[in-house]
Amino acid sequence: MSRNARINVLLLIAVAALAVLPLVLGLGDHKEEPFAGADAEAETAITEIEPDYEPWFSPLYEPPSGEVESALFALQAALGAGVLAYYFGLRRGRRQGEERALATSGATAAPGDTPGGD
């Protein structure tokens, strides 16, 4: 197994462990909503500290349920990951294309010629 393959396997195991261990160990069992987001946690903390607090603004769109809100968040994350993957794939493809172009131009060049001139 190559070094890159071992690193990839270890990364996959780490990601799986991060996803499964909180469920197996029951880290959120003492909470009413064990996997509530940071926004809900912050709202609870703020209302405990300052019960009369009023937010500065309200959301433009309030989803009808928590499931819809989670689905929209997952869609946003997937779109962001897709954009990043496209960008990095495009950069890698361009770099590989440049390397191939240099390799083919270097193979056809006469001995002593340098790519790009003096």
C-alpha angles and dihedrals in degrees: 000000000000124000093251092051091051091050091049092050091049091049091050091050090050092050092048090049091050090052098043106034097069089053095046095045093045094231094166100041094107093058128083091227104024098188101037115144128253091259092061091046091051092048091052092049093048094050090049092052098039113017093183094055116132121194118246093232141002128237119270091228126024111198115228094238144007091255092058090047090052091048092051090049091050090049090051091050092048092050091049091049090049093052092049092047091050092050095049092043090051092050092049092048092051091049092049090048091052091049091051091048091051091047093051094043090047091051093053096042120102117252110277095025116122123209109248097024130256 
